[in-house]
Amino acid sequence: MHAEVATAGFRSDVPQPRAREPSPMRAVAEAMTRSPVPARDFDVSPDTTDVIYAEDEEVFRETAVRELLKVGFLRQNIREADNGLGALDYLARLQNEGHVNKPLLVLLDVRMPGMDGRECALQIQELVKKKLLRREPYVVCVSSIARQVEVDEGGGNFQIVLPKPINAGFIEDAFEHLRKWWTLGCGRELPAWKDFQADQLDVIAADEEPVCRMSSQMAFVQAGVLQDAVVEVESQEELLEQLGELQAGDDGRPLIILLGQEAWAQPLADWVEAQKAMQVIRRVPFVVCTSVDSDRIGASHSSQLFHALLPRTFTQQDVRWSLEYCRLWWLTRCVGPYQKPSDEVRFDGSGTEEELSEEEDDSDMD
């Protein structure tokens, strides 16, 4: 029952906490050797490129493999997995196997059981950041809501997004971009490069009741949030005013709102959407329901307005899980200082980075 209460009300656009066992990151670290990173062979072709493809639907895997073969990839170089954990396992093995001086292509479906593509991509980029990989992979998202090949996707740790189902034309476009990335060092700063530490958070504790404000903020202070970084507000008007003032703060620091009033959730969401529409918002807040009275939230529609919903009597473990949800949201969904302004992110030169992010927010990726 406790687990059901703890997860009820989580928004669909928040990545699930990472699987703890088995540890794919540990497996990759154990696969590393003291030998140096192999020199890149710039003679790049599909038949010498290793591929990891993670997709839980067998029919889509079979279709994609056929299209990969049409482009020139070899069947023996394609490793198939049905979730992100399987992909990471193959990633660990291929650090010392396969065509080690050639590119390594990783194709990830977004929604998979166990570990989805977004969380898998995040773990891969964290491994890259920590220099734990001898072979840095080129990570591709496969999404049913993408309508064409998307380059430098702004809401995740992918270098490129391909429409689903994959066809040979999409793969050829993606491989050309991989070729440039491999030979010219083209790349971008990814969300995994952003920092997330409890003592680097800004927090607004919002509730009419002083006791509730004190209880929620102290729970997060005990989890590592600095007391000086917490601001208390006691009305909806004060909440929106304080949120507006904090927009001038450091956009490299995640902003959390501990909200204990159901009636304030919709006006808060409306304010954020209005600021997005005007393209003036710099710090999108991560909203946590901290109501200790289940009747305030219950099963009402307002639970969809929160990124995380704490159980009626939450513990330090619940607070830490809320921070884990916030970390994943910050790295994989929230806009942040890693993004560079760009008006041309597609191969055909049309569209902006925001379009894909808006599509992801409005639809669940399949």
N, C-alpha and C positions, 0 to 999 in steps of 0.2 A: 504493500500500500504506500509505503514511504516513497519508493522509487517512482510510482505512478504520479504521486502528487508533485514530486520534484521536477518531473519532465513535462507535466501538463502546462499548456499555454506557451511552449516555446515556438517561436516563429519559424516558418519553413526556410527562411533565407539565412538562418544562422547555422553554420557547420556544426555537426555533432562532435563532441569531444573525441580526441584521438584514441584509438584502441591501445591499450597498455601492454597486452600480451598477445602473441609473441612480439618481441621488440625488433622491428625491421631495422631500425637505426643501429642497434647493437650488432645485428647480423652484418650490416654493411661495414661497420668498424672492424669486426673480426675478419672480414674478407680482405681488408686492406693489407698490403705488404709494404716492406720498406723500399721496394724498388721504385724508381722515379716514375713520374707520369710519362707515358709513351709520347714520342714526338708525333705531331699530327701529320698524317698523310693527306695531302691536299687533292689527290686524285680521287674525287668523291663520286660514287655511283650507287644506285639502289642495290645492286647485287652484292656489295660488300658492306652494306649498312645493317647493323643489328637492330631488331625491332622488338619492343615489348608492347603488347596490346592488351589492355584490361577492359573487359566488357562482360557483364553478367548474363546477357541474353545471347544464347548460342547462335541464333539466326543472324544477328548483327555481326558476330565474330566471323562466321562463315562468309558473309557478304564482303566484309572488309578485307579478309585474307585474299579472296579472289581478286579484288581490286588492286591490292598491293602487288600480287603476282603479275597483273597486267602491266604495271608500271616498271617491273623489272626486279622487284625484291624476290629473294629466294626463300622457299618454304622453310628450309632448315635454319634460316636466320630469324624466323619469327617466333617469339615466345608468347603464348596466350595465357591470360589469367582472368579470373572471374571477379576480382575486386582489387582494391589498392594494396592490400597486404601481399597478395600474390605478385603484383608488379614490383613491389619493393624487394621481395625475395629474389626475383630474377635480376633486379638491378644490382643486388649484392653479388650474385654469381658472375655477372658479366663485367665486374670490375677487373677480373683477371682471366676472362675467357672471351671467345669470339674474336672479332676484328678490333683489337684493342687500340689500334692507331687510326680507326675510322669513326665516323659519327655513330652515336647511339640514339635511336629515335624511340620515344615513349608516347604512346597514344592512350589517353585516359577518358573513358566515359565519365560523365559527371555523377550520375546517381547509380551507386552500387552498394550492395549490402556489406557490412563489416567495416569497410573503409571506402569512402567515396573518392571520386577523382580529384575533387578540390583539396581534400585533406592530404591525399597522396602527393599531389603536386607541391603542397606546402612543405611536407616532410623532405621531399627531394631537394627543394631549394634551400632548406635549412642545412642539409648535408653539404650542398655546394658552398654555402656561406661558411661553414666550419671547416672547409677544405678536407672533407673526409672521402671525397670521390676521386679516383684516378681518371675516371671517364665521366665527364659532365654530360648529362643527356639533354636532348632537345625535347621539351615537354609540350605536347599538343593536347588540347581539349577537344572532345567530340561531343557536340551538343545538338539536340533536336530543334532548339529554338533559333540557332544560327541559320541565316539564310544564304550566306556566302562566306568565303574564307575571310577571317578576321585576323589582323596582325597586331601584335602588342596589345592584347586584350587587357583592359584596365582594371578588372575586378578580381584578378586571381594571379596565380603563379605559373601561368601558361605563356609560352611565347607566341602561340597561334591557336586559333579556334577553327575547327572544321565542322561543316554541317553534317548532320546524321540523317540518313545513312551515308557513309563515305562512298565516293566514286573516284575513278582514276584521275579525273581532272582536278579534283580537290587535292589529291595526294601529290600530283605533279606540281601544283602551285606551292604546296607546303614544302616539298623537297627542294625547290629552287630557293626558298627562303632559308631552309636549313643549310644549303650549300653556301650562301652568303655569310650566314652566322658562323659556319665552320671555318671558312677560308679567310674571311675579312674581320672576324671577331665582332661582328655586329651583335648588339645585345641591348638590354635595358636593365635598369634597377628594378628589382622585383619586390613584392610585398614582404617576403621573408626577411628582407634587409631591414625592415622597420623594427624598432625596439618595443618591447612590452615588458615592463616591470611594475609591480604593485606600487612601488614608491615613486613612480613616474606617471601617476594617474591624477586627473582632476575629477572631483566628485561633487555633485549637488545632492544633498539630502532634502527631499521635498515631502512634507507632511504637515497637516494642520496640528497634529498632536506633538508637543515637544518630546514626550516620552518615546514616541515611535521614531522621531528623527534621531534622538540620542541612541536608541537601541540599534538602528540600522547602521548609522555611521560608525559606531564603536565596533560593530562586528567586522566592518571592512577595514578599520584602522588596525584591528588585531590581526588581520590577514596581510598587513604590510603597507596599506595606504597611509600616507602621511597626514597627520591631523591638520596641518596648515593648508593642505590641499582640499579640504572639505568645506563647502559652504552650505549653510542651512537656509531654507526658505520655507515660509509658512502659508503661502497663498499661490494660486495659479498665476496671477499677475506678476508676482515676485519671481516665480520660476522662469517665466518667459523673459523677463527683464534680465535676470542673471545669466540665462543661456545666451542672450544677445551680447552681453558684456564679455562673456568668455570666448566669443568668436574671435576676439582680438588677441587671444592667448596663443600659446605654442601649439601649432597644429600637428606637431610630432608627439603630443601627449594625448592619449585616449581620454575621452570625456564620458563619465558614467553618471546617470541620473538614478538615484534610489527613490522610487516613486511609490508613495503609499496611498494615493487617492485615485480611485477609478475615474472620477469625473474629470481629472486633469489629463488623462491619457490621450483622448481624442484631440483636444486643443493643442497639446504638445506635438502630436503627429502632424496636425494641420500646419502648424508653424514651421516645422522642419521641411515639409513638402513645399510650402510657399517659398522658403529660402532657396531650396534646390531649384525651383522653377525660375527664380530670378538669378540663379548662378552666383549667389553671394555667400552661401554658407561655406565655412572653412572647417568647422568641427561638428560632424554629425554625432549626436549622443547615442550611447548604448544605454537602453532603458531597462532597468531591473525593477520588477514589482516586489516591494518589501512589505506589503500589507500583511499584518498579523491576524486580520479578521477575514476569514475565507469568504464571508458573505459580500465583502466589497468587490471581489473579483469573481470567485466561483467559476461558473462555466459561461460567463457572459462573453459577448463578442469582443470586449475590450482586452481580453487576454492576448488577442492577436496584435495588439499595439505595443507589446513588450517583447524585448529580445530574450529575456529570461524571467522566469517566475519562481520565486523562492517558495518552499512549502510553508504552511501556516506557522509551524514552530521550526525555524531553520537553525542549523548548526554551523560551526566553522567549516565543516566539510562541504556543506551546501554553498557557503560563501566562496570557497575556493573553486568549486565547480562553476559558479557564476563568473568568476574571473577567468576561468579556462574558456568558457563560451565567449567572453569578451575578447580574449586573446585571439581566438580563431576568427571571430568576426573582424577584428582590427586588421589581421594579416590577410584575410582572403576576400572580404566584402567591402570594408569601409574605405572611402577615399582617404588619401593621406599624402604626406610630403614626398613619397617616392614617385608620384606621378609627374610627368612632364607634359605641359600643354602641347597638344597636337591636334590639328584639324584634319589630318589625313592618316588614317590608320588602316585602311583597307587597300588591297591590291589595286582596286579600280579607282582609288583616290577619293572615294565618297565616304561620308559619314564621319562621326566623331566618336571619341572614346566613351562618352556618356551614353550613347545609344544602346550598346550592348549591356551596360550596367543596368539601365532602366528596364530592358527586356528581362534580365535575370530577376529583378525585383518584382516584376509583374507576373512572372511565370515560373513554375518549377521546371528545372531542366530534367530531361529524361535521358 
